[in-house]
Amino acid sequence: MDRVSTDRPQRPLVRAEGPAPTAAETGRLLRLATYASVTTAVLLILAKLVAWLMTG
């Protein structure tokens, strides 16, 4: 079994380039992520409801 070495420092997962997002951009992205999450949850609930109704 391979073990992960913790001796060396970890590299960042993402390299940020360019200017940092503004507060308005951050808010817009968070709002879009929220809408996407809620839409996905509703679609999954509807799919389960349809499957439940179809199986009796």
C-alpha positions as CSV (number, residue, x, y, z in Angstrom):
1,M,0.0,0.0,0.0
2,D,1.4,3.4,-1.0
3,R,1.5,6.1,1.6
4,V,1.4,9.8,0.9
5,S,4.5,11.6,2.1
6,T,3.8,14.6,4.3
7,D,7.5,15.6,4.5
8,R,7.5,18.1,1.6
9,P,5.3,21.2,1.3
10,Q,2.1,20.8,-0.8
11,R,1.8,22.7,-4.1
12,P,-1.3,24.9,-4.5
13,L,-4.0,23.1,-6.4
14,V,-4.8,26.2,-8.5
15,R,-2.5,29.0,-9.5
16,A,-4.3,32.3,-9.4
17,E,-3.4,34.6,-12.2
18,G,-4.8,38.0,-13.0
19,P,-6.7,40.3,-10.7
20,A,-8.7,39.1,-7.8
21,P,-12.5,39.0,-8.4
22,T,-14.4,41.9,-7.2
23,A,-17.1,41.7,-4.6
24,A,-19.8,42.0,-7.3
25,E,-18.2,39.1,-9.3
26,T,-17.9,37.0,-6.2
27,G,-21.6,37.6,-5.4
28,R,-22.7,36.8,-8.9
29,L,-20.7,33.5,-8.9
30,L,-22.1,32.5,-5.5
31,R,-25.6,33.3,-6.7
32,L,-25.1,31.2,-9.9
33,A,-23.7,28.3,-7.8
34,T,-26.7,28.5,-5.5
35,Y,-29.2,28.4,-8.5
36,A,-27.4,25.5,-10.0
37,S,-27.4,23.6,-6.7
38,V,-31.1,24.2,-6.1
39,T,-32.0,23.3,-9.7
40,T,-30.1,20.1,-9.4
41,A,-31.8,19.2,-6.1
42,V,-35.3,19.9,-7.5
43,L,-34.6,17.8,-10.6
44,L,-33.5,14.9,-8.5
45,I,-36.5,15.2,-6.3
46,L,-38.8,15.3,-9.3
47,A,-37.1,12.3,-10.9
48,K,-37.5,10.3,-7.7
49,L,-41.2,11.4,-7.5
50,V,-41.8,10.3,-11.0
51,A,-40.1,6.9,-10.4
52,W,-42.1,6.4,-7.2
53,L,-45.4,7.2,-9.0
54,M,-44.5,4.9,-11.9
55,T,-43.7,1.9,-9.7
56,G,-46.9,2.2,-7.7
